Amino acid sequence: MLWSSHLLDDTSVPAGLLTPGEAPAQDRFNVYRNNVIASLADALEDGFPTVARLVGHPFFRAMATVFIRRNPPRSPVLSTYGAAFPSFIETFAPAATVPYLADCARLDRAILQAYHAADAVAVDKDVLRDPRIGAAQIGLAPAVRVLSSRYPLYSIWRANRDALAPKPSAGAETVLVSRPDWDPLAERSPSAEAAFIDALRDKPIGDAARIPDLDLPRALSRLIARGAIVTVEFPS
């Protein structure tokens, strides 16, 4: 493949590639190669802003370059590039001093996916008052994501966006990502509520609600307020 054998290699040039004077086009191809790498690194930096802020521009670009050489794009749509970046960060030894970096990348990715997710119309909240609701299967909006971390993920993310936000303290945090309007919304969510939302993807609401310490009215109210419930299917 051209990607792996030439564009993402530091030295090789496609056979037969010559300048108009029929000289080897090493220098010209190097410029093109550098532009490709830079464009992909720009796309990653745009898609993972929290990661970029945490490690700084030089470190991020160096890390991104290693990732790009190992993980060339599989699609011409740059907004979809970087799905493997969080997992790569976990194995990138120089990033080991920032142990929460991979989870921050997952949150950045979830927000980007929520932004590009398909539109969906929320159900009328009155449907949840049906006496059969415990047996109903709830469908969530495509933008909804839940991320659990052993680190204060939401607090770290917020502190890197808002200079007035309190400094993160130790402890695990769970984050709910939704898109109630045009832009994604990330917010801290109780772990029991997050587990409930995850369970809704394949269980009726009554079964999903069997989670210790779950405040079911609060959880449903949040989902309704975020326009996150888009289908309610009752058993026949």
Secondary structure, 3 states (H helix, E strand, C coil): CHHHHHHCCCCCCCCCCECCCCCECHHHHHHHHHHHHHHHHHHHHHHCHHHHHHHCHHHHHHHHHHHHHHCCCCCCCHHHCCCCHHHHHHHCHHHCCCCCHHHHHHHHHHHHHHHHCCCCCCCCHHHHHCCCHHHCEEEECCCCEEEEECCCHHHHHHHCCCCCCCCCCCCCEEEEEECCCCCCEEEEECHHHHHHHHHCCCCCHHHHCCCCCCCHHHHHHHHHHCCCEEEEECCC
